[in-house]
Amino acid sequence: MILIDYPGFNLRIAEWAKQQGLKVIYYIAPQVWAWKANRVKKMKQCIDLMLCILPFEKDYFKNTWNWDVEYVGHPLMEAIRNFQSSIFNLQSRDDGPSTIDDKDLCIALLPGSRKQEISKKLPIMLSVAKHFPNEQFIVAEAPGQDAAFYAPFLAGYTNVKSVKNSTYALLSTAKAALVTSGTATLETALFGVPEVVCYKGSSISYAIAKRLIKIKYISLVNLIMDKLVVEELIQDELNEVNLQRALSDLLYDKDKQKNLLEDYTQLKEKLHAGGNASVQAALKISDFMCLAPNKG
């Protein structure tokens, strides 16, 4: 049985499958290095082949749990590469759009997907727009939210608009981004866009999270690089003054831009070390099926 991500459900299925005598392969390891590390003992008993997509996970499982797992690379690498290839092919056509000039580049705002987190962070992200009147800010609307939900937030801003179902296209035309914590921070970095990572939750949920989640950073970029590559503004630090200063650094500090892009290059090298994630995962699964006969 091959299980993919979604640990809340799939770990229960893995336990059941093992009881039935099935070999279990799990692609995209649960993030037990952040929280719920107590799951690992059961995972080792139920999972015969674990395939990881983050480079530090292989050492984590080996050094902390004496468990040999496989790193196959990150699927975002190929997703973004395929998108960029399709854009290049379109622009190469005679009737395709021309390359975007620097003067057309925008500042992307990625406030998340859930109403609660958008309502908490988007007003703060938008507050900096008035400090940069000559810049165009574009909000990436979440697929599951209606445009009407965003309208009150955007009202009154003359240099702000929004797009839907176009996050990759937006990042392709962005010179900086304000991004809520999550996978979007990694996507933004892989597009080579300087970013500030934003997180703000309720006081209670944040206090609980600090007790449960044991990680140095909230951004995947910083976790993978094991250092502070992109600035993280968390909880009370996420305010208009700090965000204005951080965005100014991204736009005007040439040394910061240079160092950031160099770190992004190293980030891509770390993520590409496993090769094409889908291909590598398929090969690992195929090899395992051929070499490990079912003993059930």
N, C-alpha and C positions, 0 to 999 in steps of 0.2 A: 504494500500500500504506500502510495506517495502522497504525502500531506504538504500543503503549501500555506505558509503563514498562519494567520488567524488562530493564535495559540489557545484562546479561551475554549474553543470548540475542538480544535485538532488534537490537543494534548489528551483530551478524554478519549477521542477516537483512537489515538495511538495506544493507549492502555488497553482498550477493548481489542484492537487488532492483534496486539502481542498475546493476549489471552487466547486468541483463536489460532495461534501458531503462525501468524503472518510475519514476514519481514517488513520492517517499517523504515521508510525514508522520509526525512523531513527537510523541506527546502525553505530557507529564510528562517534562521534560528530566532526563537523568542528572545526578547531583549532582557534576559535574566541578569545581565551584568548591571542593569539599572535598578531593577526591583524584582521581587519574587524569586530570589536566588534559590529559595528552598525547593523550587520546582525541579532543579537540575538532577537531584538524586533519582526522582521518578523518571525523568527524561532519559537518563542513561540506561535505565532498565527496559524502557519501552522502544527506544529509537536505535536502529542498527546503523544508520548512516545519516549524519547531520551535515547539511550544506549551508554554509554561512555566506553572507553578502557584505559583511564589514570586516576589514583586514585585521582589526585587533581581536576579533572574536576567537580566532584560532588559538592564539596564545592564552586568552582568558580561560577557555575551556580546558586547555592542556595544563596550564600552570595552577589554576585554582581547583580544578575538578579531576585532573588526570584523565581527560577524555579527549581522544583524537578525533577531531572533526575536519571537514574540508572547506577551504575558502575558494569560491568560484568567481569572485568579482561581483560588481554591483549592477543589477539590471537597468538602473537609471542611465548608466553610461551608454548602453546601446539604444535606449529609448530616445535620448537626446541626440545621439549621433544620427539616428534614422530621421529625426525631425529636421536637423540641420542639413542633411543630405537632400531631403525633399524640397527644402527651401532653395538650396543651391541649384537643383535641377530646374525648379520653376523660374528662378531668376536668369538662368542660362538660355531660356527660350526667348525668341524674338519678341513675343507678346507678354513676357513676364515682367513683373515690377522691377524697377531700378533699385540699385543698392541705396540704403538709407544713409543720408549724410549725418554728420555729428550734430548739426543744428536741429535735427529732428528727433534726437535721442531723448528719452523721457526718464522719469523717476518712477519706478514701479512700487506699488503698495500691495502687499500680499497679506491681508489681515486674517486669514484662516477660513474655515468652512462652516463652523457652527455659529448660530446667531449670538450666543452668549459671548464667545470670544471676540467676534467681530464688533459687537456693541461695546466691549470693554477697550479694545485696542485701536479700532479705526479712528475714533475721534482724536486720539492723541497723535496718530500718524498724520492725519489731515491737518492738525494744528500747525505743522511746520510749513505748509504750503504758502502761507502768507509771508513767510520770511524769504521765500525764493520766488518772487513774482514773475521772473522771466523763465522759470522752468515749467515744463508740463508734467503734471502728476497723473498717473493712470492707476486706478484701482482694479485689481483682478477679482471679479465677482465669482463667488463659489457656485459650482453647477447646481447645487440644491437650493439656492436662494433666489427669490424673485428680484428683479431690478427695482421694484417698488420698495423693497426693504432698504436698499442703499440710498434711495433718493433723499431722505431727510438728512443723512450724514453729509452728502455732497452739496446740499443747498447752500448757496452763498459763496462758493468757491469758483472763481472765474478761470483758474488754471488747473482744474481737476475734472477728469472724466473717468468713465469706467468701461471695461470690456468684459465679455463673458465667453467662457470656453476658449480662451485664447492666451492662457498663461505662458506657454512656451513662445508664442509669437511676441508677447509683451516682453519677456525676458530677452528676446533676441534684439529688441530695440531699446533696451534700458541701459543707462550709464551708471545707475545706482538703484538700490532697492531697500525698502524697509519691509522686513519679512517676519511673520510670526513663527515661533519655534515649531519644528517639525521637519518633515521631508522636504518642504519647500526651501529650507535653508541650504540643503545639499544641492537641489536643482539649480538654485540661483548661482551657487559657486561654480557648478559645472558649466554654466553658460558664461562664466567669467565676469559676472556682474558684482562689483563691490556692494556689500550689504551690511546692514545693522539688523541684528536679531532682536525681536521684541517679544516679551512675555509679560502678561499681567492677568492675574486671576483674583478671585475673592481671597480675603485675608485668611479665611478658614481653610480653603482648599490648598492655598499655597503653604500654610503651616503643616498641613497633613502631608503634602507632597515632599516637603523638605525632610520629614521624618522617614518617609518610605523609600524615596529615590536617592540612591547613593552614587552620584556621578559628579565630576568636577565641572562639567559644562552642560548647557541645555541644547547647544547646537551640534548637529552631526558633524559639521565641518571641523569644529574644535575638538570633538571627541576622537575623530579619526586621526587628526594631526597631533593630538595630545598636547595642544598648546592653544593659546588664545589668538586665533587667526582673525576672526570676525568679532566685533564688539557685541556683547550681550547686555541689553538693558532689561533688567528683571524687576518686576513688581514696582516699588516706589521709584526705582531708578528710571523707569520708563515714563518720562515726562517731557513736556514741550522743550524745555531748556536743554536737557541732555540730548534729545533727539535732533534738535537744530545743530548743536555743536558736532554731533557724530556725523550727520549728513554733510555738513560743511567740510569735515575732514575727508570724507570720501570724494567729494567733488573737487576740492581745491588743493589738498595736500599731496603733491606729486610723489614724495618719498613713500607715503603711506600706500598710495595706489600701486607703486612699483613693488613694494614688499608683499602686498596682498596678492597681486597677480602671480608673483613667484611662488607663494604658498599654494595658490590654486593649482599651479602646474604640478607641484609635488602631490597635492591631493589627488589629481587625476591619475598620476602614476601609481599611487597606492591602490586606487580602486580598479585600475586596469590590470594590476598584477595577476589577477586570476583569469584574465582573458575575457572573451565574450561570455557573460554570465549564463545565458540560456544554453549556449553550446557546451560550456564547461559542465553545467549541471546535468545536461543530457548524457554527456560522456561518462561522468562519475556514476550516474544511475545505471547506465548500460554496463559499465565495468563491474559494478557491484552485483548486478543481477546475474552476470555470467560467472563470477568468481565465488559468490556466496550462495550455495544451494539452500533452498528452504528446508529447514529441519523440522517444520511443523507437521 
